[in-house]
Structures are given as structure tokens and as C-alpha cells.
Amino acid sequence: MSDFIVNIDESNAAQLLIEESHNRPVIVDFWADWCEPCKVLMPLLEKLANEYQGAFLLAKVNADEQQGITQQFGVRNLPTVMVIQNGQPVDGFTGAQSEAQVREVLSKYLPKPWDALLQAANDAMEQGDFAAALPPLRQAWDESGKLHEITIAYVHALIECKRLDEAESVLGDIRMADQDAAYEQLVAQLKIKREAAKSPEIDALEQQWNADPDNLDLRCQLAVQYTSDGQYKEAMEHLVGVLTIDKEHADGATKKTLLDTIASLGKGDPLAVEFQRKLYSMLY
């Protein structure tokens, strides 16, 4: 046996079935040697126990040898699987089940693969570091199949980081049925951030550049100002625009500025990937 697969008898039943269930879910498998479906189900349960590495305890009860325990839990058919949490049976099934069916039952009681990512993101946001929260939030968002509550947190972080176009794009994909109060609040926040996004410095540089659109140096200054204001997409679009005209602008300094901006977004960031591709296709 192991730390997460045990055989149950009278000597350890109270400790491992009841007391341990206050620490983690206990999955109890009632089986017998003569039971053919048991021989199909048990290896599947053991596989999942090994996969989850202790997130739950798999407790195996030989119904023939442990009749007292079996009767105490009211088991009438084999195999029977029970989920015990906080000292009480909360779920279960009888008969052999497919792996998908077993996973569906267990998923309600086990940590999600993205829980640790959300914890890291929440810790960062509590410290006011929304930029650090973005990578784990994005990964959790992807891995969870874009669960609504994670989508809301992700958009909030995007807005705080002034990545407004991305926030708007993610919000635009939320189904009408999920457009709840949290969604409406983010829409309002996005509108406010857009109205406040342009600093006087950006306004002044935009007016100068509009009056002199061929001035590449001015366009680079505007890009740098966008970056300092957290508007990374706008900044990189201007830098790519400059490099499209002059690949070695400012003796390569503009290219370095673009590379530094991409690097600052972090590995795997969709915006970074997008502009890495643009830069690569332009240069090569």
C-alpha cells in the first residue's frame, strides 16, 4: 500500500474512514474476490489515486473479510464506492463505472488542477501586483475551459494592467446568459479606464505625430510613452510600424525596445507571442 491507498479493517477503520475524512476526501471501495466488476473498477481507482498523489485517500474494504464495516455502511451490492467527507458519506455509486464517470464523481470533491494557479494570482492581486497575477490567471483560464468566475478575475486583472483591448475581447466572448452583475461592473470599469487612459503626455505626442506622421523618432517617443502608461499593444504597433519602414532605426535601438517590451510581458503571453511573430516575419 501507500500513503494514499490503504486496506481497511477493524483496527484502522475509525482513523482512516472517519478521522482522515476531515483532512481530505476518503474514497471507500467495497469489493470481494468473487466480484468480477470489482476487478475492473479497483485498478481504475488505484490509477486515479496514484495520479492525484494523495489529494484523496483510497480505502479498500474486502466485504467478505470485513462484514461488520460493510454492514455498518449499509452496503448491499458490490462493488460499492462511497465518498466520505468530514466524517459523513456524501456521494457514491454501485457497479463498475467508466473512467469518465468516476472522474466526474471525484471532481466535485477534489482540488482542481488550476486551484494553485488561482491561489498564486489571488496572492499577487492582494499585493496590488496585477501584472504578476496575469500569467497564472491566463493559464487557469485556459486550463479550466474558461470558467466564468476565472474569466471575471482575468478581465479584472487585464483592466488593472491597462490591457483594455484584450479585456474587451475576453468580455465580448462571455455568453449573454453569464452577463451577470460582475460582468456589468467590468464593462463599467473598462469604460472608465478607456476615458482615463490618455495622459496629457500621450495627447501631446499624438497631436505632434498626427501633424508629422513621417517622423519616426516622434513615433518611437509615442511608443515609449504608451509602454510607460501600460498600453503595450499600442506601443508595439507603433514600434513595428517604425521597423517596417526602417529595420535598423536608431542604430537598432528601436528593435531592442520592441524586444524588451515583448520580454516584459512574460513567456507565453498572447500579446507577446503575437508581436514576436510580427517581428520575426518582418525581419526574416
N, C-alpha and C positions, 0 to 999 in steps of 0.2 A: 504494500500500500504506500501512500504518500501523504503529504500534508493536506492534500485536497481530495483524496479518495480513501475511504475507511470502511471496514466491516463493523457492523453494529451487533452487539449482544447486550445482555442484561447489565454487564459491568460498565459499559460506556454510553448507554442509550440516553440517560438523563443529561450527561455532559455534552454529548455531540449532537443530539437531536434538538434539545431544548436550549441549553445554555449557549451553545455556539451560534444558534439562530439569531441571537441578539447582536452578534458581531458581523454576520454575513448570512445570506440565504443558504439553507441546507436543502439539498435535493435528495429525497429518500427514494431509493429504488427497491421495491419489494419484489423478490424473484424466487425461483426454485429451479433445481437441476432438471426436472422433467418438463419445464415450461419452454417450448420452442420459441415463442415470440420474445421471451426474456433473453434468449441467446442472440437475438438480433438487436434488441434495444440496449443491452448493457454496454457493448463495445462503443456504441454511438455516444452514450452518456459519458463513458470514460474518455473518449476523444474530446468531447466538449470540456470536460473537467481539466484535461491537460492543456487545452487551448487557452482557457481562461485563467490558468495558473493561480488558483486559489481565490478567485473572486467569489466562488461558491464552494461549498463542501458537498461532495457526492458521498452519501451514506448508503451503503448496500446492506439490505436486510434479507437474509435467507429465511423465507416464510416458513419452511418446514422445520428449521432448527430453532427459530425464534418465534414460536407461535404466540407467546404471551404479548410480545411487542406488536405482532401482526394483528392480533385481536384488539389490542388497545387502540389501534388506529382505525379499526373498523374495515380492514382490507378484506374484500370478498373475491376479487379476481386478480390474476397475475398476467402480465406484470402490472403493478400499480406504482405510479410515481407521484409523490407529493412534494410541494414546495412549502417549507416551514420558515416563517419569518417572525422574529420577536416572540418565539415560543408557541406560535399558532400555525396550523396548516392554512395556507392562503390560496392554494391553487393545486392543480394536478391533472392527471389523466390516467386512463387504463388502456392496456393493449399497446401493441407496437405502433410507433409513430414514425413519420418521415423525419429526416434531419431538419427540414424547414419548419415542420410543425413543432418540434421540440425547441428549436431556436426561438420561435415566436413566443412560446410559453416563458422561456427563460429570460427573454429580452425585457420583459416587464419588471424584472426584479434584479437585473444585473447592471453594473455600470456600463454606460455607452462608450464606445471607442473614443469618442470626441470629448468626453467629460473632462479629461485632463487638459485638453486644449482650451476649453471654456474657462476652466479654473485659472489657467495662465493669463488668458485675456482679461478676465474679471479683475485679477490682481493688478494687472497693468493699468486698467481703467480706473481702479480705485486710487492709484497713484497719480492719475491725470495723464498717463503716458499712452495716449490713444494710438500713436504710431507703432509702439511695441505691441499693442493689442491686435493690430490688423492682421499680421501673418497667422497667428493661431486661430483667430476668428474666421479668416478666409478658409483655412484648412478644415475647421469644424463645419463650416457652412457647406463645403463641397462633400465631405465625408458623410454628413447627415442627410444628404439628399435635399439640402436647402430647407431645413425645418423652419417654420415661421418664426419661432422665438429667437433662433440663431440669426435669421435674416434681419430681424429688427435690431439686434445688437450690432451686427456687421454694418448696417446702414448708419447707425448712430456713430460708430467709430469713423466711418468714411466721412461723414459730415463734419465731425470734430477735426478731422485731418484736412478739411477743405478740399477733399476729392469729390467735388459736387457732381460732376458729370457721371462718375461711377455710381455714386449714391442714387442719383436719379434713375440710372439704368436698372439698378437692382430693384428699386421701388416699383419701377414700371412693370416688372415681371411678377409682382405679387398679385395673386388672383383676387378678383373682386370680393369673393366670399371671405377672404382673410384681411380685408381692408378695415381693420378694427381701430380702436382709439389710439393704440400705439402707432399704427401706420399714419393716421391723420396727424399725429403730433410730429412725426418725422417729416411729413410733407411741409408742415408749417415751419419747422426748423430749417429745412432746405431753402425755403423761400427767403427767410430772414438772412441766412448765410449768403445767399446769392446777392441780396441787396447790399450787404455789408462787405462783399468780397473785394471790391476795388478800392485800394488805398489811394490817397492823393498822389503818391509817387507813381503808381501804375497809371492813373488817369493822365498824369502829365506826360509820361513816356509814350503812352498810346497816342496821344494827340500829336506829339513830335514825330512819331513813326508814321502815322497816317499822312502827315504833311510831307514826309520824306521816306517813302516806302523802300527805296533802293539803298538806304543807309544800313548796311549790315551790322556795323558797330552798335548803332542805336537799337537794332533788333535784339542783339545779344544782351544789351543792358536791360531791355524789357524782359527777356527770358530769365535773367538772374533775379530780377525783382519779383517775377511770378514765382520762382522757386522759393525765395525767402518768405513769400506770402502763402506757401503751401499749395500753390496751383501748379502741380507738377505736369499735368498733361499740356496745359497751355505753354508752359516753359519749354517742354521738349519739342512741341510742334514748331515753335519759333527756331529752336536750335537746329532741328532737322531742315527747316526752310533755309537757314543760312548755309548749312553744309551742302545742300543740294546745289546752291549757286557757287560756293567756294569751299571745296573739301578741306583745304588747309587754311581756312580763315584764322587770322590772328596767330599765325605760325603754329597751328594745331591746338591752340588753347580752347577754341570753341568745341572741338571734338572731345577734348578732355573734360570740359564742363558737362557735356552731354553724358559721357561715360560715368562721371562722378554722380550725376543726378540719377542715372539708372541704378547705380550701385547703392545709392542711399535708400532706395525703395525696398531693397531686400531681395534675396533669391526667391524666384517663383512668383513674385508679384506680377499680376496680369499686365499692369501698365508698363512695368519694366520689360517684360517679355515682348510686348508689342513694339516698343521703341528699340529694343535690341535687334529685332528683325528688320525694322525700317533702316537702322544704321547699317546693318550687315548688307542688306540688299543694295543700299546706296553706294557703299564703299567697294563691294565686290561683285 
